[in-house]
Amino acid sequence: MSSGTIFPLLKGIDIHTRSYSVITALLITRNTIPVILINIIFFMKNYKKIYLYYIFVLFFIPIILKGARHTVVQDITILGLFCIILYQKEFLKLIRKNFLIVLTLFVLISGMATYRSYKFYSKYNLKGNYAEWIAYKGPLKNSSFFTTYYGYYPLSFNNLNISIKDLKAKKIDFFGLNAFRGFHVFTNKLLNKEPYENAKERKYVVGAATVPTGFYDFYYDYRNLTFIPLLVSFLLSHYLFKKIYYSSQKIKWAGVYSIFCAGWLDIGMLNSLYKDTILFSVVIFIIYLNIFIKEER
C-alpha cells in the first residue's frame, strides 16, 4: 500500500486523487461497480436482501480504502441508470420501501466526506473552510453543499477558460492520447508518453480546486477540431443506447451504457468517459455477466 496503511482515510491520509491505472481497475477501488451491478441483477431475480447488503458494503470500499467520495457518487449514478433502464418500476418501489436505508447511505457518505476534509485540515493545520479555500464570495457561502458544488463544477469551467487561454501552440493529436486516454493505457508506455502530461500545462484559479473539466483533454489534443471527440462520444452513446433495445442481450448493453454514460455527468469536472478504469470496469462487468448470468443471445 503506497500510503503505508490499509485504511488511509482513518489515518488522515488523502490518496483519493491517486490513480494506479490497470492495478486499480483490476483489484478493488474501481472493481466495485461490476460487482454492484451483478448483485442488483441477482436481487431483481429473487429479491433476497443479502444482495442489497452486499451493495451497501461495496459503496463504502472506495471511501474506506481511498477516501474517494466521487467514486461512490459515480457508482450510485451508474446503478441508478442501470436500474431505471431495466427495472424502473421495481427500482422506484425498492427506494420507497427502503427510504431510510437510502437516506442513511447518503448521510454516511456525506459524513465520511466531511471526516476526510476534517482529517486533512487537521493534519496540515489549515484554517478556514472550503469556501475560503476556493475564494468563493457568492451567495450561500456558509452552505457546505453549495460551495462544494461551485468548487467542483462552475469553478472548473473558469479553470478551463484560463487553461485554454494560456495553452501553448502544438500540432493536433488525432490519436487523442489525452482525450481517449483509456484506450492508450498501453500505447502511452510504448510511445514513452507520460500519463496526464497535459496536467502540467493546465491553469487554475486556486490550488484547492484544480480540475479544468473533461473538455480540457479534448481541446488539448484537438484544438479547433474539438468537435471530433465530442461527436465520437455522442455517436458512441447513441449506439450503446440503441443496442439496449435492439439486442437480445439487454442486460449487457444496459450495463455498458450506464458505466460509460455516467461519465457525461462528470464532464463538467473531469474526463471520466475514457478513463482506463472505466473501460476496464466495462470489460470486468461483461466477464462477470458471462460467468454468473447466462443471458440468451
SVG drawing of the C-alpha trace seen along z (x, -y; Angstrom):
<svg xmlns="http://www.w3.org/2000/svg" viewBox="-43 -38 53 57">
<polyline fill="none" stroke="black" stroke-width="0.4" points="0.0,0.0 1.5,-3.3 0.0,-5.1 1.5,-2.6 -1.9,-1.6 -4.9,0.4 -7.3,-2.4 -5.7,-5.7 -8.8,-7.7 -9.0,-6.8 -5.3,-7.9 -6.0,-11.2 -4.0,-10.3 -5.6,-11.6 -4.9,-9.4 -8.3,-10.0 -6.7,-11.6 -4.0,-8.9 -4.6,-6.5 -2.9,-3.2 -4.2,-2.5 -4.5,1.2 -3.8,2.3 -6.5,0.1 -9.0,1.2 -8.4,4.9 -8.2,5.0 -10.6,3.2 -11.3,-0.5 -12.8,-0.5 -13.8,3.1 -16.8,2.4 -19.3,1.3 -19.3,4.5 -20.0,6.4 -22.7,4.0 -24.5,4.4 -24.3,8.2 -25.7,8.1 -28.7,5.9 -29.4,8.3 -29.5,11.2 -31.7,9.2 -34.2,8.4 -34.4,12.1 -35.1,13.5 -35.5,10.4 -33.1,11.8 -32.0,8.8 -28.5,10.2 -27.6,8.8 -28.7,5.3 -26.5,5.6 -23.5,6.6 -24.2,3.4 -24.4,1.3 -21.0,2.6 -19.5,2.2 -20.4,-1.5 -18.0,-2.1 -15.0,-0.3 -13.7,-3.3 -14.2,-5.7 -12.7,-3.5 -9.7,-2.4 -9.1,-5.6 -11.3,-8.3 -12.8,-8.7 -16.3,-10.1 -16.5,-10.9 -16.2,-7.2 -19.1,-6.4 -21.3,-9.1 -20.3,-7.7 -21.2,-4.2 -24.6,-5.3 -25.2,-7.1 -24.3,-4.0 -26.5,-1.8 -29.4,-4.3 -29.1,-4.5 -28.9,-0.7 -32.0,-0.2 -34.0,-2.9 -33.3,-1.3 -34.1,2.3 -36.1,2.2 -37.8,-1.2 -41.0,-0.2 -39.2,2.2 -36.4,-0.2 -38.7,-3.1 -40.7,-0.7 -37.5,0.5 -36.4,-3.0 -39.7,-3.8 -39.7,-0.7 -36.1,-1.2 -36.1,-5.0 -34.5,-5.1 -31.6,-2.8 -31.1,-5.1 -31.1,-8.2 -28.7,-6.5 -26.4,-5.7 -26.3,-9.4 -25.8,-10.6 -22.9,-8.2 -21.3,-9.2 -21.6,-12.8 -20.2,-12.1 -17.2,-10.2 -16.5,-13.0 -16.7,-15.6 -14.4,-13.4 -11.9,-13.2 -11.8,-17.0 -11.5,-17.4 -8.6,-15.0 -6.9,-16.7 -7.3,-20.2 -6.1,-18.9 -3.0,-17.2 -1.8,-20.3 -3.1,-22.7 -5.2,-24.5 -7.7,-27.2 -10.9,-28.3 -13.4,-26.3 -13.8,-25.2 -15.5,-28.5 -12.4,-30.4 -10.1,-27.9 -11.7,-28.4 -12.1,-32.2 -15.9,-31.9 -17.7,-35.1 -21.1,-34.3 -24.5,-33.6 -24.9,-30.9 -21.2,-30.8 -21.9,-29.3 -23.5,-26.3 -21.1,-23.4 -23.2,-21.8 -23.4,-24.9 -19.8,-25.8 -18.7,-22.3 -20.9,-22.2 -19.4,-25.5 -15.8,-24.3 -16.4,-21.1 -18.4,-22.4 -18.7,-26.2 -15.2,-26.9 -13.9,-24.1 -15.2,-26.0 -13.2,-29.0 -10.2,-26.8 -10.9,-25.6 -11.1,-29.2 -7.8,-30.3 -6.1,-27.0 -7.2,-27.3 -6.2,-31.0 -2.6,-30.2 -2.1,-26.9 1.0,-26.7 0.5,-26.0 1.0,-22.4 0.1,-20.1 -3.3,-18.4 -3.1,-14.9 -5.6,-12.9 -4.9,-9.8 -6.3,-11.6 -3.7,-10.4 -5.3,-12.6 -8.9,-12.7 -9.1,-9.0 -6.5,-8.1 -8.1,-4.9 -7.6,-3.3 -4.0,-4.4 -3.1,-2.9 -0.5,-0.6 0.2,-2.9 1.5,-5.6 4.1,-3.3 5.2,-2.2 5.5,-5.8 7.1,-6.8 4.3,-9.2 3.7,-10.3 0.1,-9.8 -1.8,-13.0 1.0,-15.0 -1.4,-17.8 -1.8,-18.4 1.5,-20.3 0.0,-23.0 -3.3,-23.5 -4.0,-26.6 -6.4,-27.1 -7.9,-29.9 -7.0,-28.5 -5.0,-25.5 -7.9,-23.9 -9.8,-23.3 -7.6,-22.3 -9.8,-20.4 -10.4,-22.1 -13.4,-20.0 -13.2,-17.0 -13.3,-19.3 -9.7,-20.3 -8.5,-16.9 -10.5,-17.2 -9.2,-20.7 -5.6,-19.9 -5.4,-17.2 -7.7,-18.6 -7.7,-22.4 -10.1,-23.9 -11.3,-20.4 -12.6,-19.7 -15.9,-18.7 -14.3,-15.4 -14.1,-13.8 -17.4,-15.3 -19.0,-13.8 -17.4,-10.4 -18.7,-10.5 -22.2,-11.4 -22.3,-8.7 -20.9,-6.1 -23.6,-7.0 -26.3,-6.7 -25.0,-3.4 -24.9,-1.9 -28.4,-3.1 -29.8,-1.6 -28.2,1.7 -30.2,1.9 -33.5,2.0 -32.4,3.8 -30.3,6.6 -31.3,9.7 -28.6,9.0 -30.3,6.1 -28.6,6.6 -25.1,6.4 -25.7,3.3 -27.6,1.6 -24.6,2.1 -22.1,0.9 -24.2,-2.1 -24.7,-3.0 -21.0,-2.7 -19.9,-4.8 -22.6,-7.4 -22.2,-8.2 -19.0,-9.9 -21.2,-12.6 -22.3,-13.7 -18.6,-14.2 -17.6,-16.1 -18.1,-19.4 -15.3,-18.4 -13.0,-15.8 -12.9,-13.3 -14.4,-10.1 -15.7,-9.0 -12.4,-7.4 -10.6,-6.7 -8.8,-3.4 -10.5,-2.4 -14.0,-2.9 -13.1,-0.9 -11.7,1.9 -14.9,1.8 -16.9,2.4 -14.7,5.4 -14.9,6.8 -18.7,6.4 -19.1,8.4 -16.8,11.1 -18.8,11.4 -22.1,11.4 -20.9,14.3 -19.9,16.2 -22.8,15.5 -25.7,14.5 -26.5,16.7 -28.2,14.2 -29.7,15.5 -28.1,14.4"/>
</svg>
